[in-house]
Amino acid sequence: MINKVALVSNYSSIAFVYILVFILLIALYLLSRKLIQINKLTKKFSKNIEIVEKFYLSADKALLIVKVSDEYLLLSSDKTGTSLIKELKDFVPNEKEDSKKDFQSFLKNAVKKGTSDEI
């Protein structure tokens, strides 16, 4: 005969674990929403600073073109920090739509060629 007290105790332990996991999931969800809100707030305060372009040289090294007010700066960034390479005078950034058009034309050409080895 199965001990009913042990069986009820086992079910209550399982239920407690499920409730605890559910509470932890809700806490993680609320924490992630709070972090997303904080991230959005920090972006609102940087109206005069914008990263125009990033180019990764390796996993931990990158070149950045940053717009600060009306000036453009070329920066290098790595795991030790960020440093100014030079101020870009008379710099005119490429339009973002041009890169989309370039990709669209590349994609159309690739589709026209089909699955060739030249792509």
Residue pairs with C-beta under 8 A, 6 or more apart in sequence:
48 68
48 69
49 66
49 67
49 68
50 66
50 67
51 64
51 65
51 66
51 67
52 65
52 66
52 67
52 72
52 93
53 64
53 65
53 93
54 62
54 63
54 64
55 62
55 63
55 64
56 62
57 63
60 78
60 79
61 76
61 77
61 78
62 76
62 77
62 78
63 74
63 75
63 76
63 77
63 85
64 74
64 75
64 76
64 77
64 82
65 72
65 73
65 74
65 75
65 88
65 91
65 93
66 72
66 73
66 75
67 73
67 93
71 87
71 88
72 87
72 88
72 91
72 93
73 84
73 86
73 87
73 88
74 84
74 85
74 86
74 87
74 88
75 82
75 83
75 84
75 85
76 82
76 83
76 85
110 119
113 119
